[in-house]
Amino acid sequence: MSHHKELLATKALLTKWNLTPRHEDTPPSAILTRDRWSILILYSADTPLSAGLLPPGGAEYDAIPVLDVDRWMKCSREEMTLHTLGDRVTVGGRPGTVVGFRLEEQPPAAGPWRFRLAVVYDDGADGDPRPASAACLGLAPAAAGECRGWQCNDVGTVMCLTRTYTRDDSAPMERKPLCDYHAHYGDRRLVVVRVLHQIPLLTTGKATS
């Protein structure tokens, strides 16, 4: 076992992540899991090439810097279990949707590494509250459903913030599941204000380098 893999195994033990080496994969990989979070590391021989992060509610791994693997492993387990991608939350009385997670750049003076939520509020504005500041209003969709686009029979795999088309944009915004086509183009009666998040299918992809 290489020095990097030995060190990774030690860190996983200390931070309560489960480590699964996958030597048979091409390229070889390792998967870290804790609760509903997953980190994928791809190797060239014994050198880590790339990494991906799959948060709760995610449809596929998002590429992250290899150096961030150690930081995510050090994040608070309690805070990492508070929210799921797509959760409805309220922050200071403002409702919104969790669309991602990001690490804080500065290391903490002590304790776990800190991270923030990426939230799109119902008025279309962005926010980055800390996990404990966001109260959960409702859970993310468990699975993809029917696309709400005009006369569409496809599967709605993308949750979007939408508005019914009017000349003065006076209609209230609503969250609707759409297929990839309607999430990108909208339709004759629907304007897509923001793409919020993917709605998982039964299978998940791997990280890309």
Salt bridges, closest charged atoms under 4 A:
ASP25 OD2 - ARG22 NE 3.05
ASP25 OD2 - LYS206 NZ 3.49
ASP35 OD2 - ARG77 NE 2.90
ASP46 OD1 - LYS5 NZ 3.74
ASP68 OD1 - ARG71 NH1 3.35
ASP70 OD1 - LYS11 NZ 3.13
ASP70 OD2 - LYS74 NZ 3.09
GLU79 OE2 - ARG114 NH2 3.99
GLU104 OE2 - ARG116 NE 3.07
GLU104 OE2 - ARG130 NE 2.96
ASP122 OD2 - ARG88 NH2 2.84
ASP123 OD2 - ARG94 NH2 3.02
ASP126 OD1 - ARG194 NH2 2.77
ASP128 OD2 - ARG102 NH2 2.67
